[in-house]
Amino acid sequence: MLIKALLTALVAVLLQATGFAFHLTSPTGLSSAAVLATTAMTLLDYAKRLDPNDQVARIIELLAQTNQILEDMPFMEGNLITGHRTTVRTGLPDVFWRLLNQGVLTSKSRTAQIDEQCGMLEAYSQVDRDLADLGGNAGGVRLSEARAFLEAMNQEMASTLIYGSASAPEEFIGLAARYSSLSAGNADNIIPAGGTGSTYDLYWLNTSDIVAYYKAKAGLG
């Protein structure tokens, strides 16, 4: 309690006396005391993460989600440097019933190739070393912050898997854009469930859908 009270009081005094505890120049040229407080852990943030015994508190993750789709879908190495190329059958050949001595017309199937792009979903969990060392449990402080980054990446990946748009070139295209019309050739994979227009349910079934990562990515494969 003493450490927490002192940290809170120190931050309050510094802010009241000077307006800011320190002054740096951010990359955008803005006064970074206010900006930094929104992007880096501060003394006040640290104080709010201590329990009554001045230990790193167990954080109740009210914002956590369960996204089992990420555990269900298989991953594989892409066959391109920055993506994966698939060849899909887009049409079947015509076949005919015939009588004796009757000819048969020729026909063929149709295929198409689709190049899928990979995206880079990244984030950096950074805590000032001196701040993390204050209570003697730097690992616990860093882990309490890193857990939030892991959850954020989990939610962003699951959201992009469904809603990823071609208008955002840094992402990959999600399922909603691929299965967007009940009159399309892949409409059999859409279960409307009573929805109309663009409102429908897309169920994750036992399919061959995969997520590919970069070709020859170090440490994977």
Backbone as CSV, one residue per row, in Angstrom:
resi,resn,N_x,N_y,N_z,CA_x,CA_y,CA_z,C_x,C_y,C_z
1,MET,0.827,-1.197,0.000,0.000,0.000,0.000,0.863,1.250,0.000
2,LEU,2.004,1.192,0.723,2.863,2.363,0.816,3.445,2.715,-0.540
3,ILE,3.932,1.705,-1.273,4.506,1.957,-2.600,3.448,2.539,-3.520
4,LYS,2.266,1.937,-3.502,1.184,2.394,-4.363,0.795,3.831,-4.027
5,ALA,0.689,4.144,-2.741,0.307,5.493,-2.331,1.367,6.505,-2.716
6,LEU,2.642,6.143,-2.514,3.726,7.060,-2.869,3.770,7.327,-4.359
7,LEU,3.589,6.272,-5.177,3.609,6.446,-6.625,2.468,7.327,-7.077
8,THR,1.273,7.073,-6.539,0.117,7.877,-6.920,0.307,9.323,-6.511
9,ALA,0.816,9.551,-5.284,1.045,10.905,-4.815,2.103,11.608,-5.643
10,LEU,3.170,10.885,-6.009,4.243,11.466,-6.802,3.732,11.927,-8.151
11,VAL,2.966,11.094,-8.812,2.409,11.461,-10.106,1.492,12.665,-9.973
12,ALA,0.635,12.661,-8.942,-0.296,13.763,-8.752,0.433,15.076,-8.500
13,VAL,1.478,15.050,-7.662,2.226,16.261,-7.351,2.929,16.794,-8.584
14,LEU,3.553,15.925,-9.333,4.278,16.362,-10.524,3.335,16.972,-11.545
15,LEU,2.182,16.355,-11.749,1.233,16.877,-12.718,0.665,18.214,-12.272
16,GLN,0.408,18.379,-10.972,-0.150,19.628,-10.491,0.884,20.747,-10.508
17,ALA,2.133,20.420,-10.196,3.151,21.447,-10.090,3.664,21.915,-11.435
18,THR,3.838,21.001,-12.375,4.473,21.369,-13.641,3.566,21.165,-14.839
19,GLY,2.486,20.488,-14.660,1.633,20.162,-15.795,2.067,18.860,-16.414
20,PHE,3.387,18.592,-16.422,3.929,17.351,-16.950,5.121,16.946,-16.103
21,ALA,5.325,15.665,-15.971,6.460,15.184,-15.201,7.756,15.293,-15.986
22,PHE,7.690,15.305,-17.305,8.868,15.392,-18.141,8.447,15.908,-19.499
23,HIS,9.414,16.217,-20.329,9.107,16.732,-21.661,10.032,16.078,-22.664
24,LEU,9.460,15.466,-23.661,10.204,14.854,-24.759,9.592,15.307,-26.062
25,THR,10.249,15.033,-27.141,9.706,15.348,-28.459,9.311,14.064,-29.139
26,SER,8.047,13.935,-29.466,7.558,12.732,-30.124,7.921,12.778,-31.598
27,PRO,7.832,11.632,-32.312,8.164,11.598,-33.744,7.333,12.563,-34.571
28,THR,6.154,12.900,-34.099,5.308,13.803,-34.878,5.528,15.250,-34.491
29,GLY,6.443,15.487,-33.545,6.728,16.850,-33.148,5.806,17.369,-32.070
30,LEU,4.903,16.536,-31.534,3.979,16.964,-30.500,4.635,16.838,-29.134
31,SER,4.170,17.621,-28.196,4.625,17.468,-26.825,4.209,16.091,-26.354
32,SER,5.180,15.254,-25.972,4.892,13.836,-25.802,4.459,13.439,-24.406
33,ALA,4.470,14.353,-23.447,4.041,13.960,-22.109,2.609,13.457,-22.130
34,ALA,1.738,14.196,-22.837,0.352,13.761,-22.948,0.221,12.590,-23.912
35,VAL,0.976,12.649,-25.012,0.901,11.580,-26.015,1.452,10.279,-25.458
36,LEU,2.591,10.364,-24.750,3.247,9.170,-24.240,2.375,8.445,-23.222
37,ALA,1.578,9.198,-22.496,0.722,8.581,-21.483,-0.329,7.674,-22.093
38,THR,-0.610,7.835,-23.372,-1.600,6.985,-24.043,-0.952,5.811,-24.757
39,THR,0.380,5.796,-24.869,1.054,4.732,-25.620,2.082,3.970,-24.799
40,ALA,2.401,4.426,-23.607,3.393,3.747,-22.775,2.905,3.702,-21.330
41,MET,3.297,2.653,-20.608,2.904,2.519,-19.211,3.554,3.615,-18.378
42,THR,2.754,4.270,-17.550,3.238,5.347,-16.697,3.279,4.891,-15.240
43,LEU,3.790,5.764,-14.362,3.797,5.459,-12.938,2.380,5.236,-12.415
44,LEU,1.445,6.033,-12.903,0.066,5.879,-12.469,-0.510,4.549,-12.931
45,ASP,-0.205,4.157,-14.176,-0.645,2.852,-14.666,-0.083,1.734,-13.790
46,TYR,1.198,1.878,-13.449,1.854,0.862,-12.618,1.181,0.757,-11.259
47,ALA,0.889,1.916,-10.652,0.266,1.919,-9.329,-1.092,1.249,-9.348
48,LYS,-1.819,1.382,-10.454,-3.157,0.801,-10.555,-3.123,-0.699,-10.808
49,ARG,-1.933,-1.270,-10.954,-1.816,-2.707,-11.189,-1.273,-3.450,-9.980
50,LEU,-1.225,-2.784,-8.839,-0.734,-3.415,-7.624,-1.899,-3.804,-6.726
51,ASP,-1.769,-4.960,-6.075,-2.802,-5.374,-5.132,-2.502,-4.780,-3.750
52,PRO,-3.336,-5.038,-2.735,-3.096,-4.463,-1.411,-1.755,-4.845,-0.793
53,ASN,-1.117,-5.903,-1.318,0.187,-6.327,-0.804,1.334,-5.793,-1.641
54,ASP,1.034,-4.798,-2.469,2.045,-4.180,-3.334,2.658,-5.175,-4.313
55,GLN,1.909,-6.199,-4.693,2.318,-7.162,-5.706,1.502,-6.927,-6.979
56,VAL,2.027,-7.413,-8.092,1.302,-7.266,-9.353,-0.031,-7.989,-9.235
57,ALA,-1.108,-7.265,-9.433,-2.444,-7.818,-9.228,-2.840,-8.763,-10.360
58,ARG,-3.723,-9.695,-10.029,-4.318,-10.558,-11.048,-5.419,-9.757,-11.733
59,ILE,-5.256,-9.507,-13.007,-6.189,-8.669,-13.755,-7.369,-9.509,-14.234
60,ILE,-8.565,-9.041,-13.958,-9.772,-9.715,-14.444,-9.983,-9.283,-15.893
61,GLU,-9.857,-10.215,-16.814,-9.889,-9.895,-18.242,-11.330,-9.828,-18.747
62,LEU,-12.002,-8.718,-18.462,-13.389,-8.547,-18.901,-13.507,-8.396,-20.411
63,LEU,-12.424,-8.018,-21.086,-12.459,-7.780,-22.526,-12.045,-9.004,-23.337
64,ALA,-11.726,-10.103,-22.653,-11.278,-11.304,-23.358,-12.434,-11.936,-24.128
65,GLN,-12.104,-12.552,-25.241,-13.084,-13.242,-26.077,-12.647,-14.685,-26.299
66,THR,-13.611,-15.515,-26.625,-13.322,-16.893,-27.010,-13.470,-17.011,-28.515
67,ASN,-12.362,-17.195,-29.217,-12.371,-17.294,-30.677,-11.827,-18.658,-31.083
68,GLN,-12.660,-19.683,-30.940,-12.222,-21.049,-31.206,-11.930,-21.293,-32.679
69,ILE,-12.401,-20.398,-33.534,-12.151,-20.571,-34.965,-10.651,-20.562,-35.254
70,LEU,-9.876,-19.825,-34.441,-8.433,-19.758,-34.655,-7.754,-21.071,-34.271
71,GLU,-8.364,-21.819,-33.345,-7.817,-23.114,-32.959,-8.263,-24.217,-33.915
72,ASP,-9.396,-24.021,-34.552,-9.975,-25.056,-35.408,-9.338,-25.088,-36.787
73,MET,-8.991,-23.926,-37.314,-8.527,-23.873,-38.706,-7.062,-24.303,-38.816
74,PRO,-6.732,-25.058,-39.866,-5.344,-25.486,-40.059,-4.492,-24.375,-40.664
75,PHE,-3.205,-24.410,-40.403,-2.243,-23.465,-40.967,-1.235,-24.241,-41.808
76,MET,-0.726,-23.624,-42.838,0.283,-24.265,-43.674,1.204,-23.206,-44.262
77,GLU,2.346,-23.648,-44.744,3.301,-22.741,-45.369,2.835,-22.395,-46.779
78,GLY,2.840,-21.111,-47.110,2.459,-20.674,-48.444,3.479,-21.102,-49.487
79,ASN,3.035,-21.242,-50.731,3.949,-21.647,-51.798,4.502,-20.469,-52.586
80,LEU,4.160,-19.248,-52.165,4.732,-18.040,-52.735,5.547,-17.316,-51.671
81,ILE,6.395,-16.392,-52.082,7.222,-15.666,-51.117,6.362,-14.867,-50.148
82,THR,5.305,-14.255,-50.654,4.453,-13.420,-49.798,2.988,-13.841,-49.851
83,GLY,2.748,-15.124,-50.031,1.359,-15.553,-50.084,1.218,-17.012,-50.472
84,HIS,0.098,-17.313,-51.108,-0.186,-18.695,-51.473,-1.056,-18.719,-52.727
85,ARG,-0.697,-19.553,-53.686,-1.456,-19.687,-54.936,-2.223,-20.996,-54.924
86,THR,-3.513,-20.896,-55.167,-4.342,-22.084,-55.255,-4.945,-22.189,-56.648
87,THR,-5.177,-23.411,-57.079,-5.855,-23.669,-58.355,-7.193,-24.325,-58.042
88,VAL,-8.260,-23.701,-58.481,-9.597,-24.184,-58.150,-10.348,-24.567,-59.416
89,ARG,-11.206,-25.538,-59.308,-12.064,-25.952,-60.417,-13.269,-25.024,-60.458
90,THR,-13.467,-24.359,-61.560,-14.578,-23.416,-61.683,-15.702,-23.927,-62.583
91,GLY,-15.483,-25.022,-63.283,-16.529,-25.556,-64.148,-16.289,-27.002,-64.493
92,LEU,-17.362,-27.769,-64.567,-17.278,-29.181,-64.933,-17.567,-29.358,-66.420
93,PRO,-17.017,-30.401,-67.036,-17.290,-30.636,-68.459,-18.720,-31.125,-68.677
94,ASP,-19.193,-30.938,-69.874,-20.506,-31.472,-70.242,-20.382,-32.969,-70.535
95,VAL,-21.340,-33.736,-70.108,-21.380,-35.176,-70.391,-22.719,-35.495,-71.053
96,PHE,-22.748,-36.607,-71.775,-23.913,-36.853,-72.633,-24.362,-38.319,-72.536
97,TRP,-25.662,-38.468,-72.661,-26.226,-39.791,-72.906,-26.226,-40.018,-74.419
98,ARG,-25.907,-41.236,-74.848,-25.893,-41.478,-76.290,-26.532,-42.812,-76.625
99,LEU,-26.943,-42.915,-77.851,-27.449,-44.175,-78.410,-26.341,-44.866,-79.174
100,LEU,-26.575,-46.093,-79.566,-25.602,-46.805,-80.390,-25.368,-46.062,-81.692
101,ASN,-24.116,-46.051,-82.109,-23.711,-45.417,-83.376,-23.912,-43.901,-83.367
102,GLN,-24.056,-43.327,-82.178,-24.209,-41.879,-82.079,-22.925,-41.291,-81.501
103,GLY,-22.489,-40.177,-82.047,-21.266,-39.537,-81.582,-21.459,-38.808,-80.250
104,VAL,-20.330,-38.396,-79.687,-20.332,-37.650,-78.419,-19.528,-36.369,-78.613
105,LEU,-20.085,-35.261,-78.230,-19.386,-33.984,-78.341,-18.251,-33.912,-77.324
106,THR,-17.213,-33.185,-77.695,-16.104,-32.975,-76.756,-16.446,-31.839,-75.784
107,SER,-15.838,-31.869,-74.651,-16.035,-30.817,-73.657,-14.824,-30.771,-72.747
108,LYS,-14.772,-29.809,-71.911,-13.639,-29.676,-70.985,-14.088,-29.000,-69.697
109,SER,-13.273,-29.158,-68.667,-13.533,-28.461,-67.415,-12.824,-27.107,-67.440
110,ARG,-13.099,-26.313,-66.443,-12.468,-24.994,-66.357,-11.850,-24.824,-64.964
111,THR,-10.698,-24.172,-64.934,-10.012,-23.895,-63.667,-9.581,-22.434,-63.621
112,ALA,-9.252,-21.982,-62.442,-8.740,-20.624,-62.247,-7.718,-20.649,-61.124
113,GLN,-6.773,-19.719,-61.179,-5.770,-19.616,-60.130,-6.008,-18.351,-59.308
114,ILE,-5.859,-18.504,-58.004,-6.085,-17.400,-57.081,-4.834,-17.214,-56.223
115,ASP,-4.309,-15.992,-56.225,-3.159,-15.664,-55.392,-3.640,-14.969,-54.118
116,GLU,-3.410,-15.621,-52.995,-3.775,-15.048,-51.702,-2.566,-14.349,-51.102
117,GLN,-2.788,-13.174,-50.545,-1.686,-12.439,-49.935,-1.606,-12.715,-48.448
118,CYS,-0.412,-12.576,-47.903,-0.224,-12.679,-46.466,-0.160,-11.276,-45.872
119,GLY,-0.526,-11.162,-44.624,-0.431,-9.893,-43.920,0.474,-10.040,-42.712
120,MET,0.938,-8.918,-42.198,1.797,-8.918,-41.013,1.058,-8.221,-39.877
121,LEU,0.603,-9.000,-38.918,-0.070,-8.461,-37.736,0.963,-8.392,-36.617
122,GLU,1.331,-7.189,-36.225,2.426,-7.014,-35.277,2.062,-6.002,-34.197
123,ALA,2.748,-6.085,-33.069,2.624,-5.110,-31.996,3.838,-5.276,-31.088
124,TYR,4.185,-4.235,-30.372,5.323,-4.271,-29.470,4.877,-3.878,-28.065
125,SER,5.050,-4.782,-27.123,4.734,-4.498,-25.726,5.995,-3.960,-25.067
126,GLN,5.984,-2.681,-24.742,7.172,-2.045,-24.189,6.865,-1.430,-22.828
127,VAL,7.707,-1.719,-21.863,7.619,-1.129,-20.527,9.005,-0.632,-20.153
128,ASP,9.090,0.604,-19.677,10.375,1.154,-19.274,11.024,0.236,-18.236
129,ARG,12.298,-0.057,-18.415,12.980,-1.016,-17.537,12.952,-0.569,-16.080
130,ASP,13.216,0.694,-15.824,13.229,1.178,-14.443,11.841,1.094,-13.816
131,LEU,10.799,1.332,-14.634,9.430,1.233,-14.127,9.101,-0.213,-13.786
132,ALA,9.476,-1.128,-14.651,9.196,-2.547,-14.410,9.936,-3.072,-13.184
133,ASP,11.119,-2.511,-12.895,11.934,-2.982,-11.779,11.515,-2.404,-10.431
134,LEU,10.572,-1.468,-10.414,10.239,-0.770,-9.171,9.864,-1.712,-8.032
135,GLY,8.986,-2.670,-8.305,8.519,-3.563,-7.238,9.295,-4.846,-7.129
136,GLY,10.359,-5.004,-7.908,11.166,-6.212,-7.852,10.586,-7.394,-8.600
137,ASN,9.568,-7.158,-9.420,8.953,-8.242,-10.200,8.745,-7.768,-11.629
138,ALA,9.848,-7.508,-12.309,9.777,-6.989,-13.677,9.049,-7.951,-14.603
139,GLY,9.278,-9.255,-14.412,8.613,-10.238,-15.260,7.107,-10.195,-15.116
140,GLY,6.628,-10.056,-13.882,5.187,-9.989,-13.651,4.558,-8.759,-14.263
141,VAL,5.263,-7.630,-14.186,4.756,-6.389,-14.781,4.670,-6.529,-16.296
142,ARG,5.728,-7.047,-16.890,5.754,-7.196,-18.348,4.700,-8.192,-18.816
143,LEU,4.518,-9.281,-18.058,3.529,-10.280,-18.443,2.119,-9.713,-18.352
144,SER,1.851,-8.896,-17.327,0.511,-8.314,-17.189,0.174,-7.431,-18.384
145,GLU,1.183,-6.802,-18.973,0.959,-5.969,-20.155,0.930,-6.815,-21.424
146,ALA,1.797,-7.823,-21.489,1.875,-8.657,-22.691,0.590,-9.444,-22.920
147,ARG,-0.079,-9.849,-21.839,-1.324,-10.600,-21.984,-2.357,-9.797,-22.775
148,ALA,-2.387,-8.488,-22.548,-3.337,-7.641,-23.270,-3.009,-7.594,-24.752
149,PHE,-1.725,-7.581,-25.083,-1.332,-7.580,-26.489,-1.712,-8.896,-27.162
150,LEU,-1.526,-10.006,-26.464,-1.902,-11.299,-27.020,-3.405,-11.370,-27.277
151,GLU,-4.195,-10.848,-26.348,-5.639,-10.856,-26.512,-6.060,-9.949,-27.668
152,ALA,-5.422,-8.785,-27.783,-5.743,-7.852,-28.871,-5.441,-8.469,-30.234
153,MET,-4.322,-9.182,-30.329,-3.970,-9.829,-31.592,-4.933,-10.964,-31.894
154,ASN,-5.341,-11.694,-30.883,-6.311,-12.767,-31.043,-7.622,-12.223,-31.614
155,GLN,-8.105,-11.128,-31.047,-9.372,-10.556,-31.492,-9.260,-9.950,-32.888
156,GLU,-8.137,-9.298,-33.172,-7.957,-8.684,-34.491,-7.861,-9.755,-35.577
157,MET,-7.162,-10.846,-35.286,-7.032,-11.931,-36.259,-8.392,-12.554,-36.546
158,ALA,-9.171,-12.829,-35.508,-10.488,-13.423,-35.690,-11.413,-12.494,-36.461
159,SER,-11.338,-11.196,-36.170,-12.182,-10.223,-36.866,-11.805,-10.124,-38.340
160,THR,-10.499,-10.088,-38.623,-10.050,-9.990,-40.017,-10.379,-11.262,-40.779
161,LEU,-10.329,-12.394,-40.126,-10.679,-13.656,-40.770,-12.098,-13.603,-41.332
162,ILE,-12.990,-12.900,-40.649,-14.367,-12.774,-41.119,-14.559,-11.533,-41.978
163,TYR,-14.040,-10.402,-41.533,-14.373,-9.124,-42.174,-13.226,-8.478,-42.947
164,GLY,-12.092,-9.160,-43.116,-10.982,-8.588,-43.869,-11.428,-8.122,-45.249
165,SER,-10.960,-6.934,-45.650,-11.451,-6.312,-46.880,-10.330,-6.083,-47.890
166,ALA,-10.670,-6.198,-49.161,-9.705,-5.925,-50.218,-9.317,-4.461,-50.249
167,SER,-10.116,-3.595,-49.647,-9.810,-2.164,-49.615,-8.708,-1.844,-48.616
168,ALA,-8.322,-2.800,-47.790,-7.215,-2.631,-46.850,-6.085,-3.555,-47.286
169,PRO,-5.167,-3.076,-48.115,-4.152,-3.954,-48.714,-3.215,-4.605,-47.702
170,GLU,-3.153,-4.071,-46.480,-2.281,-4.675,-45.487,-2.898,-5.909,-44.850
171,GLU,-4.191,-6.129,-45.062,-4.886,-7.284,-44.506,-5.040,-8.374,-45.561
172,PHE,-5.609,-9.498,-45.147,-6.049,-10.495,-46.116,-7.575,-10.426,-46.204
173,ILE,-8.122,-10.951,-47.273,-9.565,-10.870,-47.502,-10.274,-11.923,-46.656
174,GLY,-11.310,-11.501,-45.920,-12.015,-12.388,-45.012,-13.127,-13.169,-45.676
175,LEU,-13.779,-14.005,-44.887,-14.823,-14.886,-45.395,-16.070,-14.125,-45.833
176,ALA,-16.410,-13.042,-45.147,-17.626,-12.302,-45.490,-17.563,-11.755,-46.908
177,ALA,-16.384,-11.332,-47.345,-16.230,-10.809,-48.698,-16.264,-11.929,-49.735
178,ARG,-15.844,-13.111,-49.338,-15.809,-14.238,-50.277,-17.185,-14.892,-50.423
179,TYR,-17.965,-14.867,-49.353,-19.301,-15.468,-49.376,-20.326,-14.365,-49.120
180,SER,-20.481,-13.495,-50.090,-21.265,-12.278,-49.883,-22.580,-12.239,-50.643
181,SER,-22.870,-13.276,-51.412,-24.084,-13.235,-52.222,-24.740,-14.613,-52.278
182,LEU,-26.051,-14.611,-52.094,-26.800,-15.870,-52.166,-27.027,-16.322,-53.606
183,SER,-26.662,-15.488,-54.561,-26.801,-15.858,-55.971,-25.464,-16.203,-56.611
184,ALA,-24.386,-16.180,-55.836,-23.061,-16.480,-56.363,-22.871,-17.987,-56.514
185,GLY,-21.820,-18.360,-57.183,-21.556,-19.774,-57.403,-21.251,-20.532,-56.130
186,ASN,-20.772,-19.841,-55.101,-20.461,-20.513,-53.837,-21.570,-20.326,-52.806
187,ALA,-22.767,-20.005,-53.276,-23.883,-19.741,-52.350,-24.278,-20.972,-51.540
188,ASP,-23.901,-22.166,-52.008,-24.238,-23.374,-51.255,-23.537,-23.410,-49.901
189,ASN,-22.477,-22.614,-49.769,-21.746,-22.573,-48.501,-22.319,-21.558,-47.518
190,ILE,-23.392,-20.879,-47.911,-24.011,-19.857,-47.061,-25.342,-20.388,-46.534
191,ILE,-25.544,-20.285,-45.241,-26.821,-20.661,-44.633,-27.529,-19.376,-44.227
192,PRO,-28.557,-18.947,-44.957,-29.200,-17.653,-44.680,-29.822,-17.566,-43.290
193,ALA,-30.364,-18.647,-42.786,-30.997,-18.675,-41.463,-32.078,-17.621,-41.328
194,GLY,-32.787,-17.365,-42.414,-33.885,-16.410,-42.369,-33.485,-14.978,-42.653
195,GLY,-32.202,-14.713,-42.813,-31.755,-13.351,-43.095,-32.077,-12.939,-44.515
196,THR,-32.170,-11.642,-44.752,-32.442,-11.099,-46.075,-31.389,-10.060,-46.420
197,GLY,-31.266,-9.780,-47.714,-30.293,-8.784,-48.154,-28.884,-9.229,-47.840
198,SER,-28.144,-8.380,-47.146,-26.765,-8.718,-46.787,-26.665,-9.323,-45.392
199,THR,-27.814,-9.617,-44.788,-27.819,-10.192,-43.443,-28.001,-11.694,-43.521
200,TYR,-26.962,-12.423,-43.158,-27.047,-13.873,-43.169,-25.999,-14.434,-42.223
201,ASP,-26.103,-15.697,-41.950,-25.148,-16.361,-41.074,-24.200,-17.201,-41.909
202,LEU,-22.917,-17.089,-41.606,-21.911,-17.902,-42.278,-21.359,-18.884,-41.247
203,TYR,-21.663,-20.139,-41.417,-21.251,-21.131,-40.441,-19.896,-21.715,-40.823
204,TRP,-19.036,-21.907,-39.818,-17.745,-22.537,-40.029,-17.950,-24.044,-39.980
205,LEU,-17.904,-24.698,-41.131,-18.148,-26.131,-41.216,-16.842,-26.862,-41.475
206,ASN,-16.918,-28.139,-41.677,-15.738,-28.954,-41.942,-15.338,-28.768,-43.405
207,THR,-14.483,-27.803,-43.645,-14.077,-27.490,-45.014,-12.571,-27.635,-45.142
208,SER,-12.087,-27.319,-46.310,-10.647,-27.381,-46.550,-10.012,-26.002,-46.449
209,ASP,-10.718,-25.038,-45.854,-10.169,-23.696,-45.716,-8.935,-23.728,-44.824
210,ILE,-7.926,-22.954,-45.211,-6.669,-22.910,-44.477,-6.186,-21.480,-44.384
211,VAL,-5.230,-21.255,-43.511,-4.515,-19.984,-43.450,-3.056,-20.282,-43.741
212,ALA,-2.493,-19.567,-44.693,-1.107,-19.796,-45.083,-0.221,-18.693,-44.519
213,TYR,1.003,-19.063,-44.128,1.965,-18.071,-43.679,3.099,-17.993,-44.689
214,TYR,4.007,-17.044,-44.477,5.074,-16.783,-45.438,5.873,-18.041,-45.762
215,LYS,6.268,-18.155,-47.020,7.088,-19.280,-47.453,8.452,-19.220,-46.770
216,ALA,8.904,-20.359,-46.264,10.212,-20.488,-45.638,10.380,-19.529,-44.477
217,LYS,9.318,-19.304,-43.697,9.411,-18.433,-42.524,10.265,-19.122,-41.466
218,ALA,11.260,-18.407,-40.969,12.189,-18.999,-40.015,11.463,-19.525,-38.784
219,GLY,11.806,-20.726,-38.368,11.245,-21.295,-37.156,9.910,-21.972,-37.346
220,LEU,9.360,-21.949,-38.547,8.067,-22.582,-38.798,8.240,-23.654,-39.862
221,GLY,7.270,-24.553,-39.937,7.306,-25.561,-40.981,7.802,-26.900,-40.444
